[in-house]
Amino acid sequence: MRSLLDDVDILRSVFDSLAVGVVVCDHRGQLLCFNPEARRILGVELKEVGPPDWTPVYGCFLPDMLTPYPPEQLPLARCLGGEEVLHELVFIRNAGQPAGVWISVSARPFRDKTGAILGGVGVFRDITAAQNLLRTNGAGRFTARSAEQPPTALECSAFLDQLDGLRGHFTRLSMAVEQTADSVLITDRRGVIEYVNPAFEETTGYTAGEVLGRKPSMLKSGMHDQRFYQDLWTQLLAGKPFRGTIVNRKKAGELYWAEQTITPIKEPGGRVTHFVSLLKDVTELRKQQEQEFHLRFARAVQQRFYNTTAAVDGFDIAGAAFPAASTGGDYIDFIPQPNGCLCIAIGDVSGHGFGAALVMAETRAYLRAYASMDSDAGVLLGHVNRALSADLDGGKYVTLLLVRLDPRKRSLQYAGAGHIPGYLLGASGEVRHLVESAGSPLGLFPDQQYCSGPEVPVEDGETLILLTDGITETRSVSGHEFGAARVLEYLKCHPRTGASELIQSIHRTARAFAGGQDQADDASLIVARVGPKAAATAP
């Protein structure tokens, strides 16, 4: 348990450590204590003398440096009368300070609970440097003074306020450097590290103690040749800043990319004395940029996969995919078969993005390979399902709807694997046939069997539409679904619009229905309009 003596020792330690001089006296003016800074500034030890003797003993003079300070006007004496004195200018010259020092003194009385004065406390600081600067250089807005006209205490106080302002400015700059999220490193002209901020420690894994006195070459990654660093130093020593991206190595050995600016610091004569380096870790940003590049590349490749038109005598056929991200998992395709039929495919990989795009590409490859071997839609789905079941994991699957269009018979036959229905509309816009899926999605059950539906004849003026749920499940701001009914109604209201234009218009209508919300899922459509054989649409 801490004792009263412990508290006294703590207070004494604080008192002795103060950076200002402190003098304490009792109500009679008997000096009780000096702290070490007071003895240093005054050049005299504590003397057991009263107020009348303070001036001769301590060498107190008025600002003219010639007239002894009247004892009763000294700040500590005045505070014993109840006065509070602030920033009084006093010149001290004695045996301990033969050249003299200037001090700024403030004094306050201290009282008991009844208000009676118990004594006084004088606090002062050495302002000799500021005073000499004022007297010789004018210190900015202050005019030069002679020894007979020294600056007043008010001028000294104003000047000190300026210094305090500069100190505050420095403190704010220091705090900004200390707290910035970017690494800051300062070296001397030889490249020896003199300072690093906390962000540098966090980024590199090195503590300040581990790097101070060393050179930044400790961060070399080996990714830049010697010529790179030679050119860098040549530029810096010429006084020119360096800006570039450098690969550095952390303490743990991990490489990181840093956007780095190194600025030479020059003295008034132009000689470079230091270098300040600002490093921003852009590793994650670079990874993101690389990923975006790969996604753009993948999207460009994927777009080549999409067959958006097919040339079949007597049919106007078009398709389009609208990915929700850079790449998507929807699949549309038109695959000519050896028997003259056209295999129309529309599919949807679970999820969307790059992973779904890879599965989509794999599905396309399998389907195209098997389509050249067999024309039956159900058999084709069985082949693709077994192949995907061996490859997919993590719950991935593919819904797919295949329609085999026979232009000679003017008929279609289909098979589906868990995909949403397609529709064959009559010339008046009514749903004449529902193109449904009878099997489960591909990739889930390797032994699943798929069967083709009945052969369905098609006639002039009829329309086949296949789509993915990215269209039908588009939601409005209020949460309502766009639904298949709106798609069918749009088709009914536009009986003479071409297939390609229909697809774009339906997608635009769905996006307008979403009310500006981001597209949540990949969306795809295929439209085939039946016309007279002699009026085939150009590819």
Secondary structure, 3 states (H helix, E strand, C coil): CCCHHHHHHHHHHHHHHCCCEEEEEECCCCEEEECHHHHHHHCCCCCCCCHHHHHHHHCEECCCCCCECCHHHCHHHHHCCCCCEEEEEEEEEECCEEEEEEEEEEEEEEECCCCCEEEEEEEEEECHHHHHHHHHHCCCCCCCCCCCCCCCHHHHHHHHHHHHHHHHHHHHHHHHHHHCCCEEEEEECCCCEEEECHHHHHHHCCCHHHHCCCCHHHHECCCCCHHHHHHHHHHHHCCCCEEEEEEEECCCCCEEEEEEEEEEEECCCCCEEEEEEEEEECHHHHHHHHHHHHHHHHHHHHHHHCCCEEEECCEEEEEEEECCCCCCCEEEEEEECCCCCEEEEEEEECCCCHHHHHHHHHHHHHHHHHHCCCCCHHHHHHHHHHHHHHHCCCCCCEEEEEEEEECCCCEEEEEEECCCCEEEECCCCCEEEEECCCECCECCCCCCCCCCCCCEECCCCCEEEEECHHHHCCECCCCCECHHHHHHHHHHHCCCCCHHHHHHHHHHHHHHHCCCCCCCCCEEEEEEEECCHHHCCCC
